Amino acid sequence: MNIALIGYGGMGHSLASAAGTRGHRIVAIIDRSAPEASAKSLDAQSLADADVAIDFSSPAEVMTSVQSCVEAGIPLVVGTTGWYDRVDEVRQVVEAAPDSRRIGFLWSSNFSVGVHMYFRIIAEAARLVNRLDEYDIWGHEIHHAGKADSPSGTAKTLEKILLDAVHRKESVVEERLNRKRADSEIHFSSVRGGAVNFGHTVGFDSAADRILITHEARNRDGYAQGAIKAAEWLVGKTGFYSMDEYIRDIFPAS
């Protein structure tokens, strides 16, 4: 499989390594500032030799990536976060493409298979806590100092899982609280610091005990391997997908 990388920061380097271990080739690196880049801007020519593109660039560049890949007929995997207010717009561009340019598009807030196992675990724990009013709920995450958005897409996914499952919780507060937190709220805090930090914890807290469920990544490898595997899954398909469709193939519903 020939892969074009859009964005070549820390994740781009990890993707290049993961692709090589799975027998794939990086045929293009599109990045404005990376010295290894084969092109500074994205267009049909920079994607000419690719079977699939993987975008870990910036939120502002995602729409350009989508439009360019549709024009080139190249499937696109997007791991960039912070652009989710434009999901419907991206879906429209992908689904409105003429048949000759129909592509597969797959996005996720997190491509780590371990994180998706974590999502399943949190969902089941939240289902149990929904029946136990004595347990309060909170969340916390830490990411490296270079993380561009806060809270992360992974935190947003965890927030949705908790709100969907626990009916007494109606909203999430992400910012600093200078007031008493309402009983119907979940406070989900974020810290940014260090070189390679990826960690999420959800707490289920009662007067008698506390249950902490944590996922911590040791490095970027799990994210990169997951994105490469997702790209393998996407090639040959058309349509708009989230990671959920791919994960269902790995963890079928019981």
KAPE-V604806 format. One record per pair of residues at least 4 apart in sequence whose C-alpha atoms are under 8 Angstrom apart, sorted by sequence separation. I is the first residue (numbers start at 0). J is the second residue. D is the distance in whole Angstrom. If there is no record, write none. Layout:
# KAPE-V604806
i->{I/I}
j->{J/J}
d->{D/D}
This chain:
# KAPE-V604806
i->{7/8/9/10/11/12/13/14/15/16/17/18/19/32/41/42/43/56/57/60/61/62/63/64/65/66/67/68/69/82/85/86/87/88/89/90/91/92/96/97/110/111/112/113/114/115/116/117/118/119/120/121/122/123/124/125/126/127/128/142/150/151/152/153/154/155/156/157/158/159/160/161/162/172/176/180/192/204/205/219/220/221/222/223/224/225/226/227/228/229/230/233/240/241/242/243/244/245/246/247/6/7/18/19/31/40/41/56/68/69/96/109/110/150/204/216/246/247/5/18/30/46/68/109/128/162/180/203/204/4/18/28/29/30/31/32/38/54/68/94/161/162/202/203/28/29/30/31/37/93/162/202/203/27/28/29/30/31/93/202/15/27/28/29/30/54/65/93/140/201/202/27/29/93/200/201/29/172/200/201/158/170/171/172/173/175/200/229/232/140/168/169/170/171/172/173/174/199/200/168/169/170/171/172/173/198/199/29/52/61/167/168/171/173/198/199/229/168/198/27/61/197/198/27/197/196/197/2/4/7/27/52/54/58/61/196/197/0/1/2/3/6/7/26/27/41/46/51/52/53/54/55/57/58/196/0/1/2/3/4/5/6/7/26/41/50/51/52/53/54/55/56/57/58/59/150/195/0/1/2/3/4/5/6/43/47/49/50/51/52/53/54/55/58/65/69/195/1/2/3/4/5/8/42/43/46/51/53/54/3/7/41/42/66/43/46/62/65/69/72/75/77/43/65/72/74/75/76/77/78/80/7/42/71/72/73/74/75/76/77/78/79/158/70/72/73/74/75/76/77/78/69/78/69/78/69/154/68/125/129/5/121/125/129/128/129/122/126/129/150/118/121/122/125/126/150/121/125/149/118/122/3/108/109/11/108/109/10/108/146/154/3/145/1/2/3/5/8/138/140/142/144/145/1/2/3/4/5/6/7/8/108/137/138/139/140/141/142/143/144/0/1/2/3/4/5/6/7/136/137/138/139/140/141/142/143/144/145/0/1/2/3/4/5/6/136/137/138/139/140/141/142/143/144/0/2/4/5/6/141/142/143/143/142/143/142/143/141/142/141/142/140/141/140/141/5/140/139/140/138/139/138/139/138/137/138/136/137/136/137/81/135/136/80/135/136/134/135/81/134/135/80/81/134/80/133/133/128/121/121/117/114/113/112/111/112/110/111/110/111/109/110/111/112/110/111/110/111/110/110/105/105/104/103/103/115/103/110/103/104/102/103/104/105/106/107/112/102/103/104/105/106/107/101/102/103/104/105/106/101/103/105/94/93/94/93/78/90/76/76/76/75/74/74/74/53/53/51/51/50/17/13/17/18/13/17/10/14/18/13/14/17/14/10/14/0}
j->{11/12/13/14/15/16/17/18/19/20/21/22/23/36/45/46/47/60/61/64/65/66/67/68/69/70/71/72/73/86/89/90/91/92/93/94/95/96/100/101/114/115/116/117/118/119/120/121/122/123/124/125/126/127/128/129/130/131/132/146/154/155/156/157/158/159/160/161/162/163/164/165/166/176/180/184/196/208/209/223/224/225/226/227/228/229/230/231/232/233/234/237/244/245/246/247/248/249/250/251/11/12/23/24/36/45/46/61/73/74/101/114/115/155/209/221/251/252/11/24/36/52/74/115/134/168/186/209/210/11/25/35/36/37/38/39/45/61/75/101/168/169/209/210/36/37/38/39/45/101/170/210/211/36/37/38/39/40/102/211/25/37/38/39/40/64/75/103/150/211/212/38/40/104/211/212/41/184/212/213/171/183/184/185/186/188/213/242/245/154/182/183/184/185/186/187/188/213/214/183/184/185/186/187/188/213/214/45/68/77/183/184/187/189/214/215/245/185/215/45/79/215/216/46/216/216/217/23/25/28/48/73/75/79/82/217/218/22/23/24/25/28/29/48/49/63/68/73/74/75/76/77/79/80/218/23/24/25/26/27/28/29/30/49/64/73/74/75/76/77/78/79/80/81/82/173/218/24/25/26/27/28/29/30/67/71/73/74/75/76/77/78/79/82/89/93/219/26/27/28/29/30/33/67/68/71/76/78/79/29/33/67/68/92/70/73/89/92/96/99/102/104/71/93/100/102/103/104/105/106/108/36/71/100/101/102/103/104/105/106/107/108/187/100/102/103/104/105/106/107/108/100/109/101/110/102/187/102/160/164/41/157/161/165/165/166/160/164/167/188/157/160/161/164/165/189/161/165/189/160/164/46/151/152/55/152/153/55/153/191/199/49/191/48/49/50/52/55/185/187/189/191/192/49/50/51/52/53/54/55/56/156/185/186/187/188/189/190/191/192/49/50/51/52/53/54/55/56/185/186/187/188/189/190/191/192/193/194/50/51/52/53/54/55/56/186/187/188/189/190/191/192/193/194/51/53/55/56/57/192/193/194/195/195/196/196/197/196/197/197/198/197/198/198/199/64/199/199/200/199/200/200/201/201/201/202/201/202/202/203/148/202/203/148/203/204/203/204/151/204/205/151/152/205/152/205/206/203/201/212/214/214/221/221/221/222/221/222/222/223/222/223/224/225/224/225/225/226/226/229/229/233/233/233/234/246/235/242/236/237/236/237/238/239/240/241/246/237/238/239/240/241/242/237/238/239/240/241/242/238/240/242/238/238/239/239/226/239/226/229/230/230/233/234/237/226/230/230/234/234/220/219/223/224/220/224/219/223/227/223/224/227/226/223/227/231}
d->{4/6/6/6/6/6/6/6/6/7/7/6/5/8/6/7/6/7/7/6/6/6/6/6/6/6/6/6/6/7/6/6/6/6/6/6/6/6/6/6/8/7/6/6/6/6/6/6/6/6/6/6/6/6/6/6/7/7/7/6/6/6/6/6/6/6/6/6/6/6/6/6/7/8/7/7/7/6/6/6/6/6/6/6/6/6/6/6/6/6/6/8/7/8/6/6/7/7/6/5/6/6/5/6/8/8/8/7/5/8/6/7/8/7/4/8/8/7/8/7/6/8/7/8/7/6/8/6/6/7/7/7/6/8/8/7/6/8/7/7/8/6/7/5/5/6/7/4/8/7/7/6/7/7/5/5/5/7/7/5/7/6/6/6/7/7/7/8/8/6/7/7/6/7/7/5/6/7/6/7/7/7/5/6/6/8/4/8/7/7/7/5/5/5/5/5/7/6/7/4/6/6/6/6/6/7/5/7/8/8/6/6/7/8/6/7/7/7/4/7/8/6/6/7/5/7/8/7/7/7/8/7/7/6/7/8/8/8/6/6/6/7/7/7/7/8/8/6/6/6/6/6/6/6/8/5/5/5/6/6/6/6/6/6/7/6/5/5/5/5/5/6/8/5/7/7/7/6/6/6/5/5/5/5/7/8/7/7/6/6/6/6/5/5/7/7/8/6/7/6/6/6/8/6/8/7/8/8/6/7/6/7/8/7/7/8/7/8/7/8/8/8/5/8/5/5/6/6/6/6/6/8/8/7/6/6/5/5/5/5/6/7/8/6/6/8/6/6/6/7/6/6/7/7/7/6/8/8/8/7/8/8/6/5/7/7/6/5/8/8/7/8/7/6/7/6/8/6/7/8/7/7/8/7/7/5/6/7/5/7/7/6/8/7/5/8/7/8/8/8/8/5/8/5/6/6/6/6/6/7/8/8/5/6/5/6/6/6/5/4/8/5/5/5/5/5/5/7/6/5/4/5/5/5/5/5/5/8/6/7/6/6/6/6/4/8/6/6/6/6/6/6/5/6/8/7/8/6/8/7/8/5/5/7/5/5/7/6/5/6/7/8/5/5/7/8/4/6/6/7/5/6/7/4/6/6/7/5/6/7/6/8/5/7/6/6/6/5/8/5/6/7/7/5/6/6/8/8/8/8/7/7/7/7/5/8/8/4/5/8/7/7/7/6/8/5/5/8/5/8/8/7/7/6/7/8/8/7/5/7/7/4/6/6/7/6/8/5/5/5/5/5/5/6/6/6/6/5/6/7/8/7/6/7/7/7/8/6/7/8/6/8/7/7/8/8/8/7/7/7/7/7/6/8/6/6/7/5/6/6/7/7/8/7/7/8}
